[in-house]
Amino acid sequence: MISELLSRGAEQMSRVSVRQQGVVKMPGTPTYPKESHTLALIYEALVASEDMAARCHTDQLTAGFAEPRLHHLTKALNRLAAVAGVHVARTSYMDAVESFRYDLFSKWTSVGMVRSALQDPAAFDPAYASLQDDASRALFDWFVHVRVAYATIGEQALTLYPAPIGREDYAKVILSLGKRTPEGYRVGRWIIDSDPVAIIDSMLREQYCLPGIVEPQHGDVVLDIGAYKGETALWFADRAGPEGCVLALEPDLQTGVVLRRNIERNLSATMAPIRVLPYAAGAHEGPARFIVTADSSSTLGIEGDITVAMTTVDAMIVEQHLSRVDFIKMDIEGGEVDALRGAEETLKKFTPRLAISVYHRPHDLPDIVKLILRACPDYRLYLSHKSPGLAETVLFAKRGDSS
């Protein structure tokens, strides 16, 4: 239905549109580029999703023909069960229904991205055009394809458009972590008290590193914005070495207790010192409401159950007397856009290497690209994704003339 409407709209657009200055305009509709890479991806994913849904439907309609006795038995049982308001279904049918399930976060961000991209493809296309290599551009295509599919067919989207890392490969990494001890998980020479997924993504999969392109270096001053329980802060401190420095921002005071304990237990003389700062990063300074969850998804929000201190990156640089910043990582559950607004002067002055999460909000990717390039047009941008699901897409940036 959706693809039919879009196709019909495209045909009407080609017949009655007025072409001016490289755009297509219809009365009462948004303005579209003549050729939009993002819109082409949306059409492709809608057609593929429709085909998959149709195949699954047909398979279920004909499943009973392969086992006629079971089919007739099921029909007889349902005639009897209807009196009690019960319906009997084949296991294969229930498996098919389960395969189209979805989680609320992925559904929201997927539907929102589709709506945003249809309404304003001119915002998404520059993000694609700014990417520096084929791997990043292919990942952009997957990023759009899989979200369009997820908006329509749920988890089957990951069958249609598999993530760059498969579930089996990710499961092997989980097994390599081993069992939790009373103090936490052992990761090399460290013992980390944290969630296994946070440890795997940050320390084992190294999702905030794009090897050979954008990675922390010896002697770096690093801002770890969204430090959680210290997984990334310790990883950065190890990479930066004693000549460097890591500033770890974590606004939740209870999480901060675990963060400090992990640092005290694991920090060594061969690592950079870590300063823990009890702040959320945002677009302005002052108190802010914070939603505390049982895992790393805690976030700023007016519905929050506690109040935390919020600062800007620009103000924090002054407060901490930093003469340079070399690397900034942001993974703050949807607060990245506001935090970048509060970091504009820092980006202009120091042009640090960046690792910014771009999957939390439907319009994050184009908004974050725009903010980074506004602060420094010389930034070169890359995309990476190291999880088997829709989460954990990271945008990397470095100044064009930097090594």
C-alpha positions as CSV (number, residue, x, y, z in Angstrom):
1,M,0.0,0.0,0.0
2,I,2.7,2.5,1.0
3,S,4.9,1.7,-2.1
4,E,1.8,2.0,-4.3
5,L,1.0,5.4,-3.0
6,L,4.6,6.5,-3.4
7,S,4.8,5.2,-6.9
8,R,1.5,6.9,-7.8
9,G,2.9,10.1,-6.3
10,A,6.1,9.8,-8.3
11,E,4.1,9.4,-11.5
12,Q,2.0,12.4,-10.8
13,M,5.1,14.4,-9.9
14,S,6.6,13.5,-13.3
15,R,3.4,14.6,-15.1
16,V,2.5,17.9,-13.4
17,S,5.5,19.1,-11.6
18,V,7.1,22.4,-12.1
19,R,11.0,22.1,-12.4
20,Q,12.9,25.1,-11.1
21,Q,16.6,25.4,-10.1
22,G,17.2,21.7,-9.7
23,V,14.2,20.9,-7.5
24,V,10.7,19.3,-8.1
25,K,7.7,21.1,-6.6
26,M,4.1,20.1,-6.4
27,P,1.3,22.2,-4.8
28,G,0.9,21.2,-1.2
29,T,3.9,18.9,-1.1
30,P,7.5,19.3,0.2
31,T,10.3,20.2,-2.3
32,Y,12.3,17.2,-3.5
33,P,15.6,17.1,-5.4
34,K,15.3,15.9,-9.0
35,E,17.4,12.9,-8.1
36,S,17.5,11.8,-4.4
37,H,19.7,8.9,-3.4
38,T,17.7,8.6,-0.1
39,L,14.4,8.4,-1.8
40,A,15.7,5.7,-4.2
41,L,16.8,3.7,-1.1
42,I,13.3,4.1,0.4
43,Y,11.6,2.9,-2.7
44,E,13.9,-0.1,-2.9
45,A,13.4,-1.1,0.7
46,L,9.6,-0.7,0.4
47,V,9.4,-3.0,-2.6
48,A,11.7,-5.6,-1.0
49,S,9.7,-5.5,2.2
50,E,6.4,-5.8,0.4
51,D,7.8,-8.8,-1.5
52,M,9.0,-10.5,1.6
53,A,5.7,-10.0,3.4
54,A,3.8,-11.4,0.4
55,R,6.0,-14.5,0.3
56,C,5.5,-15.2,4.0
57,H,1.8,-14.7,3.6
58,T,1.6,-17.1,0.7
59,D,3.8,-19.6,2.5
60,Q,1.3,-19.6,5.4
61,L,-1.7,-20.0,3.1
62,T,-0.2,-23.0,1.5
63,A,1.5,-24.6,4.5
64,G,-1.5,-26.8,5.2
65,F,-1.4,-28.4,1.8
66,A,1.9,-30.0,2.7
67,E,0.3,-31.8,5.7
68,P,-3.4,-32.2,4.8
69,R,-4.2,-34.4,7.8
70,L,-2.8,-31.9,10.3
71,H,-4.5,-29.1,8.3
72,H,-7.9,-30.8,8.6
73,L,-7.3,-31.6,12.3
74,T,-6.5,-28.0,13.0
75,K,-9.7,-26.8,11.3
76,A,-11.7,-29.4,13.3
77,L,-10.1,-28.3,16.6
78,N,-10.8,-24.7,15.8
79,R,-14.5,-25.3,15.2
80,L,-14.7,-26.8,18.7
81,A,-12.4,-24.2,20.3
82,A,-14.4,-21.3,18.9
83,V,-17.0,-22.0,21.5
84,A,-14.5,-21.1,24.3
85,G,-13.0,-18.2,22.3
86,V,-9.8,-20.1,21.7
87,H,-7.9,-20.5,18.4
88,V,-5.5,-23.3,17.6
89,A,-2.5,-22.3,15.3
90,R,0.3,-24.3,13.8
91,T,3.8,-23.9,15.2
92,S,5.0,-22.7,11.8
93,Y,2.4,-20.0,11.8
94,M,3.4,-18.8,15.3
95,D,7.0,-18.8,14.3
96,A,6.2,-16.7,11.3
97,V,4.3,-14.2,13.4
98,E,7.2,-14.0,15.9
99,S,9.6,-13.3,13.1
100,F,7.8,-10.1,12.3
101,R,7.9,-8.8,15.9
102,Y,9.7,-5.5,16.8
103,D,11.1,-3.6,19.7
104,L,9.6,-0.2,20.5
105,F,12.9,1.7,20.2
106,S,13.7,0.3,16.8
107,K,10.2,0.8,15.6
108,W,10.0,4.4,16.7
109,T,13.4,5.4,15.2
110,S,12.6,3.5,12.0
111,V,9.2,5.0,11.4
112,G,10.5,8.4,12.4
113,M,13.4,8.2,10.0
114,V,11.2,7.2,7.1
115,R,8.8,10.1,7.8
116,S,11.7,12.5,8.1
117,A,13.4,11.3,4.9
118,L,10.2,11.4,2.9
119,Q,9.5,14.9,4.2
120,D,13.0,16.2,3.8
121,P,15.3,14.0,1.6
122,A,17.4,17.1,0.9
123,A,18.7,16.8,4.5
124,F,19.7,13.1,4.2
125,D,21.3,13.3,0.8
126,P,24.2,15.7,1.9
127,A,25.0,13.3,4.7
128,Y,25.5,10.5,2.1
129,A,27.5,12.8,-0.2
130,S,29.8,13.9,2.7
131,L,31.0,10.3,3.4
132,Q,34.6,9.7,2.3
133,D,34.8,6.0,1.4
134,D,32.8,3.2,-0.2
135,A,32.4,1.3,3.0
136,S,30.8,4.3,4.7
137,R,28.5,5.0,1.7
138,A,27.4,1.3,1.7
139,L,26.7,1.5,5.4
140,F,24.5,4.6,4.8
141,D,22.5,2.6,2.3
142,W,22.1,-0.2,4.8
143,F,21.2,2.3,7.5
144,V,18.3,3.6,5.4
145,H,17.2,0.3,3.9
146,V,17.0,-1.6,7.2
147,R,15.0,1.2,8.9
148,V,12.5,1.4,6.1
149,A,12.1,-2.4,6.2
150,Y,11.9,-2.4,10.0
151,A,9.1,0.2,9.9
152,T,7.0,-2.2,7.9
153,I,8.1,-5.8,8.7
154,G,9.8,-5.6,12.0
155,E,12.7,-7.9,12.9
156,Q,12.4,-9.5,9.4
157,A,14.2,-6.4,8.2
158,L,17.4,-7.9,9.5
159,T,16.9,-11.0,7.5
160,L,16.3,-8.9,4.4
161,Y,19.1,-6.5,5.2
162,P,21.6,-8.2,7.5
163,A,23.7,-6.1,9.8
164,P,27.5,-5.8,9.0
165,I,28.2,-8.2,11.9
166,G,26.1,-11.3,12.1
167,R,24.4,-12.6,15.3
168,E,26.6,-15.7,15.3
169,D,29.8,-13.6,15.2
170,Y,28.5,-11.4,18.0
171,A,27.6,-14.4,20.1
172,K,31.2,-15.6,19.8
173,V,32.3,-12.3,21.3
174,I,29.8,-12.7,24.1
175,L,31.1,-16.2,24.9
176,S,34.7,-14.8,24.9
177,L,33.7,-12.5,27.8
178,G,33.2,-15.5,30.1
179,K,31.2,-15.6,33.3
180,R,30.8,-12.7,35.7
181,T,32.8,-12.8,39.0
182,P,31.6,-11.2,42.2
183,E,33.6,-8.1,41.3
184,G,32.7,-8.0,37.6
185,Y,33.8,-9.3,34.2
186,R,37.5,-10.0,33.5
187,V,38.7,-8.2,30.3
188,G,42.4,-8.8,29.8
189,R,44.2,-7.5,32.9
190,W,41.1,-5.6,34.1
191,I,38.0,-6.5,36.1
192,I,35.0,-4.3,35.0
193,D,31.8,-4.1,37.0
194,S,29.3,-3.3,34.2
195,D,26.8,-4.7,31.7
196,P,28.2,-7.3,29.4
197,V,26.8,-5.5,26.3
198,A,28.5,-2.2,27.3
199,I,31.8,-4.0,27.8
200,I,31.6,-5.9,24.5
201,D,30.7,-2.9,22.4
202,S,33.2,-0.5,24.0
203,M,36.1,-2.7,24.9
204,L,36.0,-5.9,22.8
205,R,34.3,-4.6,19.6
206,E,36.0,-1.2,20.0
207,Q,33.1,0.6,18.4
208,Y,34.5,4.1,19.0
209,C,37.6,3.3,16.9
210,L,37.9,3.3,13.1
211,P,41.3,1.6,12.7
212,G,43.8,3.5,10.6
213,I,41.4,6.4,10.0
214,V,39.9,7.8,13.3
215,E,41.3,6.4,16.5
216,P,42.7,7.6,19.9
217,Q,46.4,8.1,19.9
218,H,49.2,8.2,22.5
219,G,49.1,11.5,24.4
220,D,45.5,12.4,23.5
221,V,43.3,14.6,25.6
222,V,40.0,12.7,25.3
223,L,36.4,13.7,26.3
224,D,34.4,10.6,27.0
225,I,30.8,12.0,27.0
226,G,28.5,9.4,28.3
227,A,31.1,7.4,30.3
228,Y,28.5,5.1,32.0
229,K,30.5,2.7,34.2
230,G,33.9,3.5,32.8
231,E,34.3,0.9,30.0
232,T,35.3,3.5,27.4
233,A,37.2,5.8,29.9
234,L,39.5,2.9,30.8
235,W,39.9,1.9,27.1
236,F,40.7,5.5,26.1
237,A,43.1,5.9,29.1
238,D,45.0,2.7,27.9
239,R,45.3,4.0,24.4
240,A,46.3,7.6,25.4
241,G,48.9,6.5,27.9
242,P,50.4,8.4,30.8
243,E,51.1,11.5,28.5
244,G,47.4,11.9,27.8
245,C,44.3,12.7,29.9
246,V,40.6,11.4,29.8
247,L,37.7,13.5,31.1
248,A,34.7,11.1,31.8
249,L,31.3,12.8,31.9
250,E,28.6,10.8,33.7
251,P,25.6,12.8,35.2
252,D,24.0,9.9,37.2
253,L,25.6,10.0,40.7
254,Q,24.8,6.3,41.4
255,T,26.3,5.2,38.2
256,G,29.2,7.5,39.0
257,V,30.0,5.5,42.1
258,V,30.5,2.3,40.0
259,L,32.5,4.4,37.4
260,R,34.9,5.6,40.1
261,R,35.3,2.1,41.6
262,N,36.1,0.6,38.2
263,I,38.7,3.4,37.6
264,E,40.3,2.9,41.1
265,R,40.5,-0.8,40.6
266,N,42.0,-0.8,37.1
267,L,43.9,2.4,36.5
268,S,47.6,1.9,36.3
269,A,50.8,4.1,35.8
270,T,50.9,3.1,32.1
271,M,47.5,4.7,31.5
272,A,46.3,8.3,31.2
273,P,44.8,9.9,34.3
274,I,40.9,10.0,34.3
275,R,38.9,12.9,35.7
276,V,35.3,12.0,36.5
277,L,32.9,15.0,36.0
278,P,29.3,14.7,37.2
279,Y,27.8,16.5,34.3
280,A,25.4,15.9,31.4
281,A,26.5,17.6,28.2
282,G,24.0,19.8,26.5
283,A,23.3,23.0,24.6
284,H,23.3,25.2,27.7
285,E,24.3,25.2,31.4
286,G,21.9,24.5,34.3
287,P,19.9,21.8,35.9
288,A,18.2,19.2,33.7
289,R,15.8,16.3,34.3
290,F,17.3,12.8,33.8
291,I,15.6,9.5,33.1
292,V,17.4,6.7,35.0
293,T,17.1,3.2,33.6
294,A,18.6,-0.1,34.7
295,D,21.2,-0.1,31.9
296,S,23.2,2.3,29.7
297,S,20.1,3.8,28.1
298,S,19.6,6.5,30.8
299,T,19.0,9.9,29.1
300,L,18.0,13.5,29.6
301,G,14.3,14.1,29.4
302,I,11.6,16.3,30.9
303,E,10.0,13.1,32.2
304,G,13.1,12.4,34.2
305,D,13.0,11.2,37.8
306,I,16.1,13.0,39.0
307,T,17.7,16.4,38.4
308,V,21.4,16.5,37.2
309,A,23.8,19.3,36.4
310,M,24.2,20.1,32.8
311,T,27.1,22.0,31.1
312,T,28.3,22.6,27.6
313,V,31.5,21.2,26.2
314,D,32.7,24.8,25.5
315,A,32.2,25.8,29.1
316,M,33.8,22.7,30.5
317,I,36.9,23.3,28.4
318,V,37.3,26.6,30.1
319,E,36.5,25.3,33.6
320,Q,39.0,22.4,33.3
321,H,41.7,24.8,31.8
322,L,42.3,22.6,28.7
323,S,44.6,24.0,26.1
324,R,43.6,21.3,23.6
325,V,41.2,18.5,22.9
326,D,42.2,15.7,20.6
327,F,39.3,13.2,20.7
328,I,35.6,13.4,21.6
329,K,33.3,10.4,22.0
330,M,29.6,11.0,22.4
331,D,27.1,8.3,23.2
332,I,24.4,9.9,25.2
333,E,21.1,8.3,24.1
334,G,19.8,11.0,21.9
335,G,21.5,14.0,23.5
336,E,24.2,14.2,20.9
337,V,22.7,17.0,18.8
338,D,22.3,19.4,21.8
339,A,25.8,18.4,23.1
340,L,27.3,19.3,19.7
341,R,25.5,22.6,19.7
342,G,27.3,23.3,23.0
343,A,30.6,22.2,21.6
344,E,30.7,24.3,18.4
345,E,33.6,26.6,19.6
346,T,35.6,23.6,20.7
347,L,35.2,21.9,17.3
348,K,36.2,25.2,15.6
349,K,39.2,25.8,17.8
350,F,40.7,22.3,18.2
351,T,39.0,20.2,15.4
352,P,39.3,17.0,17.5
353,R,38.7,13.6,16.1
354,L,35.1,12.6,16.7
355,A,33.2,9.4,17.4
356,I,29.5,10.3,17.6
357,S,26.5,7.9,17.9
358,V,23.9,8.7,15.2
359,Y,21.1,6.2,15.8
360,H,19.2,7.4,18.8
361,R,16.8,9.8,17.1
362,P,15.1,9.6,13.7
363,H,16.9,12.7,12.3
364,D,20.2,12.3,14.1
365,L,22.4,11.4,11.1
366,P,21.7,14.4,8.9
367,D,21.5,16.8,11.9
368,I,24.8,15.6,13.4
369,V,26.6,15.8,10.0
370,K,25.3,19.3,9.4
371,L,26.5,20.5,12.9
372,I,29.9,19.0,12.5
373,L,30.5,20.5,9.0
374,R,29.1,23.8,10.1
375,A,31.7,24.0,12.8
376,C,34.5,22.8,10.5
377,P,33.9,22.3,6.8
378,D,37.3,20.5,6.6
379,Y,36.1,17.5,8.5
380,R,36.1,14.2,6.7
381,L,33.3,11.8,7.7
382,Y,33.0,8.0,8.0
383,L,30.3,5.6,9.2
384,S,30.8,2.4,11.2
385,H,28.5,-0.2,12.7
386,K,29.7,-3.1,15.0
387,S,26.5,-4.7,16.3
388,P,24.0,-7.3,14.9
389,G,21.0,-5.0,15.3
390,L,20.0,-1.4,14.4
391,A,21.8,0.2,17.4
392,E,25.4,1.3,17.6
393,T,26.0,3.2,14.3
394,V,28.8,5.7,14.9
395,L,29.9,8.6,12.8
396,F,33.6,9.3,12.8
397,A,35.2,12.6,11.8
398,K,38.7,14.0,11.4
399,R,40.1,17.1,9.9
400,G,41.1,16.7,6.3
401,D,44.8,17.4,6.8
402,S,45.2,15.4,10.0
403,S,46.9,12.0,10.1
